[in-house]
Structure formats: structure tokens, C-alpha cells
Amino acid sequence: MSDPQEYIDQNIQKFQDELFELLRIPSVSTDSKHKAEVRKAADFLKNQLQEIGLHNVTLHETPGHPILTAEKCPHTDRPTVLIYGHYDVQPSDPDHLWKTPPFEPTVKNGRVYARGASDDKGQSFAHIKSVESYLKTGTELPVNVKFILEGEEEIGSTNLVPFIKKNIEQLSCDMVLISDTAMFAKDQPSITYGLRGLAYMEIHVTGPNRDLHSGVFGGAVENPANVLCEIIAKLKDEDGVIQIPGFYDDVEPLTPEMREAYKALPHNDEAYKEELGLKALHGEKGYSSLERASARPTLDVNGLWSGYQGEGAKTVLPAKAGAKVSMRLVPDQDPDKISKLFADYVTSIAPDTVSVEVEAHHGGYPVVIDLDFYGLKAAAKAFGEIYDKEVLFSREGGSIPIVADFKKVLGVNSILMGFGLTIDALHSPNESFSLKDFHRGIKTSAKFFEILPDFVE
């Protein structure tokens, strides 16, 4: 019988090979033509969970993609950790910008390049291998563990919350463990204790009943593309302040203590610009880059379309124009309220020469975890022991809506034990994940399970 940490070191090549097998599956949840591949990824993980010896491994059908659950609960007097992850991925396009095939894992300079490598297959798979390190060595699992893995995170987790509400007893736990975030810097472990919420909208502007010749009709008929640009230009002012009436009414202000904590983080604007290939940064006046990127609300255009997109010229006055807009929210903003404020404002500034429709897509609530939570303290110690460096605590600008839902439905906090980095290029071409951090992530997870019982209050 070997020690779980030794088992991880001895089997890391096998773990990588298994991860690569998962990464080869194009489980793109938003595209119906990949429905079979999403199922294939779920089946792969089901086999993994069964093979390592978990109990009640079940694939639950939903109106969309399946939800996978499993458990190993040998204790009546120790904490229960619910491990959450997702096996669906973003589309790979634009494929021509990938330097290697997006669904053929390629290792370069210690990193594996593939769609889903960091978000979230590599990170969530680390916990499966962590649990394996106990069960395959005959070492007693120090805590109770449960898994819930979904295939719809990238499209809003539509079926997950109803599933959780229907299965509260089965999913009851003391905390949720999630690895779908980034460390603050390379070799600098950090725990994310706050996430922004999300309100995702779509604007449709319609003018004439067909595309028109811009020479024949231009100047006499309103151009929907021009109108859409004017609407977007009125959403924020030149200082980055969002102009929607009431948008900031519920925003929790940053306290002096919070702002001092941000100043203590090792961030350099010049290095930040260089990494992104920018000459200058931009954002809400009066706040630092880190505050803007994680603790202040935002509004950004994510997609924009209208008119002719092909090679060369076409003198057309387009009949329609559209845009997708996301707003990142902070405590105590409500995504439903913000969605309505957005729709009302856009409608109010639209001219009567066109028709404008605003559609609300998915959203999620922001969340901040109490730093005194014993699970966070155990996670910090585990990180410190494996990475041999003191852990930083930071808030992240992204959204994981299910974190707020776990709190609301199950009444538990989530531990955001991220092993990724901002250079991983999530949702972008050439997504990658450090194999060293995949290895250390498995070891950190195993260490967390080992020491968690010592932190129970």
C-alpha cells in the first residue's frame, strides 16, 4: 500500500493520458451537432468514476445534456465535500487561429493545448484522480465525497438548479469544491473568494422588410446597423461609467479595507498591458485595474453583426442588426432587475424609425465567501503545503452562477480551488493548461481531503 501522494507521483503519466482522452472529445454543449460527443464525454467520466470505486454512479437524463453524480461516504462524523465540475466546452472557433488542432491535445513547453484543457476538464479531472489516489491505495478516504458533473455550464446550466432542488437530500453536504478559476500568478497559489454575477442580453434592430441598395435608398431609410451603433455608444460614457438609470443603485461599495487588500496583491499594470499586447488600459474612472476587473460591474459587447461580411464590397443597407451584451455584476445586484433595466433603457433610446427587441439570456448572482470559513482555511493550508508558498485570496471577474445557487439551495459555501492561470486563454483559440499545475492540483486536492477534518469547528 503506497501513500496517496506517492501514488499520484507514480501515476501522473497515466493521469495525463486519461485527461488527453477526455480532451479529444469535442463536447461543445451549445452546438446541437455535438450532442453525441457531449454524451460521450459524460460516459467517459461515468466509467472513470465507476473504475476508481465510487458508489451510486448515475447518469441522469435532463431536457438537455446529462448530469453525472457519484459518491463515497464512509463516515458519519466527518465533513462531506460535494465536488462540482463541467465536462462541456466552448466552441473552438475561430479554428484558423489555433496553432494546433483544438481537439487533439498537444504538449508544448509543459502545457497541454486543447479546448477544455483548463475550462474545465483538466481542473475538474484533477479531483477524480485525487479521490482515486485514496481508493486505489487502500488508504481510508478522510472525508465523505460526492460528485456532480454537468454538461451545460457553458450554456447557462439551465437544467442543473432544478436537478439540485429535486435532489437536495442526495446532494446534502458541508461544502462544495470547485476548480474552475485561476491562480493569481504562476507558482502563486490563490483562492478565489468572490465572483461576479452575470446578466446576458441580446439586441435585435430591424428596419426595412429586406436589404436595400445603399445608393438607391441610403439617406431616405434608417440603417439598423447605424442605429445599433448609436445605442451601444450610449450604454457607457467615456470614463467607462454605465449610463443605464438605476444600474448602480444596489452596488456594494468597496470598503477601505477591501481596497488596501487589492493594493497588496502582486499586480503590475505595465506587465498586464504587455501580456495583452495593449498600449493602454481602459475602465471605470477612479478604480484600479484589479478593482475594475473583479469588484466593479461591467458592460461589454460580446458579439456584433449586420450587413455584408464577405470579401470585397457590397453596397447594401442591411435590414437587420444585432448584438450580444454581457454585464458582470457585483454584490448586491440582482441579474433579473439589471436585465429589465437594460431592456427598458435600450428601448427608451431607440428611434421610432426601426423596431428594437431586447432578449434576456442566462444570468447569475454574484457571491462572496466569508474568509473565516473553515473549508477555506483548510484549502489555503493544502495549497501552501504543496506549492510551498503562502496563499493569496482574491476576487475574480468571471461568473460561476452555480456558486450562488449552491448557497441558496443547499445552504453551503463553495471553495474555489483554481489551478489555472489567466494565460490559459479560456474561451479563446489556443487554450492550454500547465501539466505541472495539473499534477500539483491533484496533490493539493488530496492534501485538502487529508487535513480538512482537522479544521472542523
Secondary structure, DSSP 4 states (H G I P E B T S, - for coil): ---HHHHHHHHHHHHHHHHHHHHTS--BTT-GGGHHHHHHHHHHHHHHHHHTT-EEEEEE--SSS-EEEEEE---SSS-EEEEEEE--B----SGGG-SS-TTS-EEETTEEESTTIIIIIHHHHHHHHHHHHHHTTTPPPSSEEEEEEES-GGGT-TTHHHHHHHTTTTT--SEEEE--SB-SBTTB-EEEEEE-EEEEEEEEEE-SSS-EEHHHHBTTB--HHHHHHHHHHTSB-TTS-B-STTTTTTPPPPPHHHHHHHHHS---HHHHHHHHT-S----STTS-HHHHHHTS---EEEEEEES--SSS---EE-SEEEEEEEEEE-TT--HHHHHHHHHHHHHHHS-TTSEEEEEEEEEE--EE--TT-HHHHHHHHHHHHHH-SPPEEEEESS--HHHHHIIIII---EEE---B-GGG-TTSTT-EEEHHHHHHHHHHHHHHHHHGGGG--
